[in-house]
Every structure is written in C-alpha cells, then in structure tokens.
Amino acid sequence: MADTLSNLKKPEGATKPKTRLGRGVGSGLGKTSGRGQKGQYARRATFKPYFEGGQTPMQRRLPKRGFNPHSATIIAEINLSTLENFAAGAVVDIAALRARGFIKGKFDRVKILGNGVLTKKLTVSAHSFSKSAAEKIAKVGGKTVLLGGDSSTEA
C-alpha cells in the first residue's frame, strides 16, 4: 500500500504514556515524585522569572532616579507645520485636531508652538500659544482663541 497522508502512523514505540507522579512507592516516583528530599528544587516547579540565583537582583542593584508626580499637567504640543494641513479659513480646535489624528490620548491642555511656517489664514483655539506661534498666526491674518478663559486675540 502506498504511503499517503491519510495512512501515516507513528512507528511502534514512538510515544510512551505520560509518567504519573506520586502514585505510590511501587511506581518508583511516589511520595516526593522524583524531586528528592527538601531543598529549593523540591519546593517549587520553576524559579521566579526575575530570580537571579540568590545574588542581589537587578532591580535592587540599580539606582532609583527621578520622580513622576501623579498630578502633572499633560500638555499636547502642536507645531504650526501641523496646522498647515488644514484648509484656508478653517477653524482649528481640539475636536478638529483629534479628528485628523494630530493629538491622541489623554491630555489636560493644548499648546501651539511656533515651529514651521504657516501660510493660511486660520482660526486656532488652544489653551496657550508660544509667542512666535501667536505672531506667525497674526502675520497671515489668522485669529488665536485662548481656551479656558474669556480672552482672545485677533489680528
């Protein structure tokens, strides 16, 4: 008979039944299940993933540095070069920036930075503007609107 995929079988003796541990003294692997008496190898299946054989672990050897305050204000920063992607005369606010994928995730404030060139007249709403960003927006005839307050500047 020809060997085909449907007729393939393992050769005789290729598989053995699984060794059953802890099934009595007569099995040869009863009581301590082949792990010997006491000791670290008898007490645990494997070592902890970060266990380094008893030497001082890496996370204790390295110096602890810095401090990350839980109440830090997260500021999303947008450059003028990013605002160039909007059409002339568009209103650029947080919702528009999020819709285009320019800001993602959690943040407390949005700040417009002056990196890049702006050639279009836009109305930009943000919590704060750098001096250079406000000047460049005003120079092309745009408008800056400060959020979180009643003040707005117009050029």
C-alpha positions in Angstrom: 0.0 0.0 0.0 1.3 3.5 -0.9 2.1 5.9 1.9 -0.4 8.7 1.8 -1.1 11.4 4.3 -4.3 9.7 5.4 -2.4 6.4 6.2 0.6 7.8 8.1 1.1 6.4 11.6 3.8 6.8 14.2 6.3 4.0 14.4 5.9 1.4 17.1 7.4 2.7 20.4 7.5 6.4 19.3 5.1 7.5 22.1 5.2 6.5 25.7 2.4 7.0 28.2 2.8 10.1 30.4 4.6 9.4 33.7 2.2 9.6 36.6 3.9 11.1 39.6 3.0 10.5 43.2 1.2 7.2 42.7 2.7 5.1 45.5 6.1 3.7 46.5 6.0 0.9 44.0 5.9 3.2 41.0 9.4 4.5 41.7 8.1 8.1 41.6 5.8 8.1 44.7 5.9 10.3 47.8 8.3 13.1 46.6 7.6 12.4 42.9 11.3 12.2 41.9 12.2 15.6 43.4 14.2 14.2 46.3 14.1 15.4 49.9 13.6 19.1 50.7 15.7 21.8 49.0 14.8 24.5 46.6 14.3 22.1 43.7 11.8 20.1 45.7 9.7 23.1 46.8 8.9 24.9 43.6 8.0 23.9 39.9 10.3 26.6 38.4 12.1 29.7 39.6 10.6 33.1 39.6 11.3 34.8 36.2 13.3 37.6 38.0 15.2 35.2 40.3 19.0 35.5 39.9 20.2 32.6 42.0 20.3 34.4 45.3 22.5 37.3 44.2 21.2 40.8 44.7 18.6 41.3 41.9 19.0 43.8 39.1 16.1 46.0 40.3 17.8 46.4 43.7 21.3 47.0 42.3 20.3 49.8 40.0 19.9 53.3 41.5 16.4 54.8 41.8 16.2 58.1 40.0 13.7 60.8 39.3 10.2 61.5 40.4 7.0 61.4 38.4 4.3 63.4 40.0 0.8 61.9 39.7 -0.8 65.3 39.3 1.5 66.6 36.5 -0.2 68.6 33.8 -0.1 66.8 30.4 0.3 69.2 27.6 -0.3 68.2 23.9 2.0 70.3 21.8 1.2 71.1 18.2 3.5 72.9 15.7 2.5 75.4 13.1 3.8 73.0 10.4 1.0 70.6 11.5 -1.7 73.3 11.2 -0.6 73.8 7.6 -2.6 70.6 6.8 -5.9 72.4 7.4 -7.7 74.3 4.6 -7.5 78.1 4.5 -10.2 79.7 6.7 -10.7 76.6 8.8 -11.5 76.6 12.5 -8.8 74.6 14.2 -9.9 73.4 17.7 -9.3 70.3 19.8 -12.0 68.4 18.1 -10.6 69.1 14.7 -7.1 68.1 15.8 -8.4 64.9 17.3 -10.4 64.1 14.2 -7.3 64.4 12.0 -5.2 62.3 14.5 -2.8 65.1 15.4 -3.5 64.7 19.1 -4.3 61.3 20.7 -4.8 60.0 24.2 -5.2 61.9 27.4 -4.1 65.5 28.0 -5.0 68.5 30.1 -4.0 71.3 27.8 -3.2 72.0 24.2 -0.3 74.4 23.3 0.5 75.7 19.8 4.2 76.0 19.2 5.9 78.2 16.5 8.0 75.6 14.7 7.3 75.7 11.0 5.7 78.1 8.5 2.1 79.0 8.3 0.8 80.4 5.0 -3.0 80.1 5.6 -5.5 82.2 7.5 -6.8 80.0 10.3 -8.8 80.5 13.5 -6.9 78.5 16.1 -8.3 77.6 19.5 -5.9 76.3 22.2 -5.1 76.7 25.9 -1.9 78.5 25.2 0.3 79.8 22.4 4.0 80.4 22.2 5.0 84.0 21.3 6.3 83.0 17.9 3.2 80.9 17.1 0.9 83.8 18.0 3.0 86.2 15.9 3.0 83.9 12.9 -0.7 83.3 13.0 -1.4 87.0 13.3 1.0 87.8 10.5 -1.0 85.7 7.9 -4.3 87.3 9.2 -5.4 84.5 11.4 -7.0 84.5 14.8 -6.0 82.9 18.1 -8.6 81.9 20.7 -7.5 81.1 24.2 -9.5 78.3 25.8 -10.2 78.2 29.5 -10.6 82.0 29.7 -12.6 84.8 28.2 -9.7 86.5 26.5 -9.0 86.1 22.8 -6.6 87.9 20.5 -7.4 88.8 16.9 -5.2 90.1 14.2 
